[in-house]
Amino acid sequence: MNNELSQQLDIFPSIIDLIGYEKPINTWGRSLFSNSDDIPFSIHYSGTIYRFSMGDFNLVFDGENVIGVYDIKDLHLDKNLINDHKIDYSKEEIYLKAFLQDYMERIVEKKTQLVYFINSGKLILNLLILGAETFIIYISLGLFFL
């Protein structure tokens, strides 16, 4: 397992990786058990603002504009670097806005579906998207007799 940024979105792809499912899946998260080129990030919505961590920065975003930029190690968000013109957080800002656009289109506008994953005929995982940030994974064992 790696020690980079991680979040709840990484649980599902990590489980899929652990059971050996090798077909492509469409997910925002990444497996914590494999070495991939996926960029580690973390996002949190407090009800009024987003806090997005990636690379060297924590961004505070109000839904339209970045209102705070902090060093990734500044966990208490003590020193806002937004007016420091020597830093470039444009990659993180673009990634954040693209993630939110994709999220809003697929979840909030309900462009989701029930997805089935079967591994070796012995394990079935059903991913059911219930709401904006909620999902349930049902694991059923012993359904098939080989």
N, C-alpha and C positions, 0 to 999 in steps of 0.2 A: 504494500500500500504506500502511496506517496503522501507527502506532508504539505502539498500545495493548498491553495484556497479550495474549499469545497462547500457544498450546501445541500439542502434537501433534494434539489433537482438531480443530484448525482446518485441518489439511492437506486432508482430504477435501472439506469444503465449499468450500475455496478452489479446488481443482482443478475441481470441478463448476461453480463460477462462471466460471473461466477458459475452459472449453470451451463455455460458453453454455447449459448445461442450465437450463431455466427452470421446470420443474415443481417442486412442493414436495418436499423431502426431509426425513426425520426424522433429525436429527443433534444431538449436543450442541455441536459446534463451530460456528464462524461463518466466513464467508469474510473473508479479510484484504484482499480486493480490491474490496469494495463498502462503501458506507455503509449500515449497517443500524442498527436500534434494539436489536440484541442487546447484552446487557451483557457486556463483556469480563471474563473471569476466567481463572484458572489454578489447577490442582489437581495436587498431587503426593502420592503415597503412598510412604512409606519402608519399609513393612513393619510398622510399629508405630503411626505417626501420619500424619495427613493435614496438608498445608500448603496452605491455600486463600487465594488472593489475589483481591481484588475491591474496587473503589471505593478507599477510603482505608486499608484494613486488610489485613494478613496474619493469618489465623486458624490456630491450631494446634489440631487436633481429634483426640481419642483414639478416635473411633468412637462415643462416647456424649455426650461433653461437650467444649465449647471449653475448652482448658487454657491457651491463650495468645492474646493479642491484641496486635498490633504495628502501628505505623505502616507504611504501604506502602513508605516510603523506608528503613525500618530493615531492610536486607537481611540483616544478621547476627543479627537477632532479639535485640538487646541489651537493650531496655527493654520489659518486659511491661506492657501497659496494662490488663490484665484487671480490676484493682481500681479503676481510674479511673472513677468513676460519672458523669463528665461526658461520656463518649463513648458513642455508640450504635452497636453493631455487629450489631444484631438482624437487619437486612436481609441482611447477609452470612451470618449464621448460618442463617437460614431457607433461603436459596438453596443453601448448602452441603448442608444436610440433605436438601432436596428433590432435589438432583442425585444424592447418594449413594443415596437410595431408588430413584430411577429407574434408576440404573446397576445396582444389585443386582438389581432385578427383570428388567431386559432382558438383561444380560450374564451375571451369576453364575447366575441361574435359567434361563439359556439360552432366553430368549424372543426369539431373533434368527433371521434367515433369510438366505439368499443373495439378494442384491439385484443387479439388472441395470440399467445405464443405457446408453442408446444415443443418440448424437448424430449426426444427419445421415447415418446409415447407414455412417459411415466409422470410427467409434471406438466401441469397447465397453469399458466399465469394469465389472469384477466385483468387488464388495466382499464379502469372505468374513470373517466374524468367527470368529477361531480360538480366542480365549481372553479372559481378563479384560481385558487391555490391548493385545492384539495384533490387527492386521488387515493383510491383504495386498491390494493393488490390482493386478490384472492388467490391463495395457493391451495390446490386440491391434489392430494396424493392418493395413489392407489386406484385411480379411475380406470386404468387400463390393465388388463391381465395379459402378459406376453407369454 
